[in-house]
Amino acid sequence: MTPRDDPVLAAGCVLWRPSPSGRGIEIALVHRPKYDDWSHPKGKLKRGETAEECARREVLEETGRRCEPGPRLSTVHYTVAGRPKEVAYWSARALDGAFVPSREVDALLWLPPDRARPRLTRQRDRELLDEALATIRF
């Protein structure tokens, strides 16, 4: 196996919070201008970092919120520029913090699940949302 065959390791979260209206929950979606897509917060592991540490860090960097990871979700496998990528996910409750737009993530939306689902660009992110919804208790 060559270094080019080694998977890029990443982690992220399906981030949620109780709805401010008091009815149901909202899901955080981030917009990445580089790809013009809507997705769950995620990113690559740094050297010596566990997948869960990476997921927490990426949520904080991309949404401005600390989070409390809950159940582990599926690991998603796909290819980017010919190289395999593996992204470990958790369902995570949002805690305190505030969003600040950046070059990497220029917008954050909090939407009820039925509005978040069609806004997600990729089918694999919709499947993760469905998986997370089955685990969320609040």
FENSUL-V318606 format. One record per pair of residues at least 12 apart in sequence whose C-alpha atoms are under 7 Angstrom apart, sorted by the first residue. I is the first residue (numbers start at 1). GAP is how many residues later the second one is. Records with the same first field share a line. If there is no record, write none. Layout:
I=GAP ; GAP
//
This chain:
4=79
5=78 ; 79
7=76 ; 77 ; 78 ; 79
8=76 ; 77 ; 78
9=35 ; 36 ; 76 ; 77 ; 78
10=32 ; 33 ; 34 ; 35 ; 41 ; 76 ; 77 ; 78
11=31 ; 32 ; 33 ; 34 ; 40 ; 43 ; 44 ; 76 ; 77 ; 78
12=29 ; 30 ; 31 ; 43 ; 46 ; 47 ; 75 ; 76 ; 77 ; 78
13=27 ; 28 ; 29 ; 42 ; 46 ; 76 ; 77 ; 78 ; 79
14=26 ; 76 ; 77 ; 78 ; 115 ; 118
15=12 ; 13 ; 76 ; 77 ; 78 ; 79
16=12 ; 76 ; 77 ; 78
17=76 ; 77
25=87
26=84 ; 85 ; 86 ; 87
27=83 ; 84 ; 85 ; 86 ; 89
28=12 ; 80 ; 81 ; 82 ; 83
29=79 ; 80 ; 81
30=75 ; 77 ; 78 ; 79
31=74 ; 75 ; 76 ; 77
32=72 ; 73 ; 74
33=71 ; 72 ; 73
37=84
38=81 ; 82 ; 83
39=81 ; 82 ; 86
41=17 ; 18 ; 21
42=13 ; 16 ; 17
43=15
51=37
62=43
63=36 ; 45
64=33 ; 34 ; 35 ; 36
65=29 ; 30 ; 31 ; 32 ; 33
66=28 ; 29 ; 30 ; 31
67=25 ; 26 ; 27 ; 28
68=24 ; 25 ; 26 ; 27
69=21 ; 22 ; 23 ; 24
70=20 ; 21 ; 22
71=19 ; 20 ; 64
72=17 ; 18 ; 19
73=16 ; 17 ; 18 ; 58 ; 59
74=14 ; 15
75=12 ; 13 ; 14
76=12
91=41
//
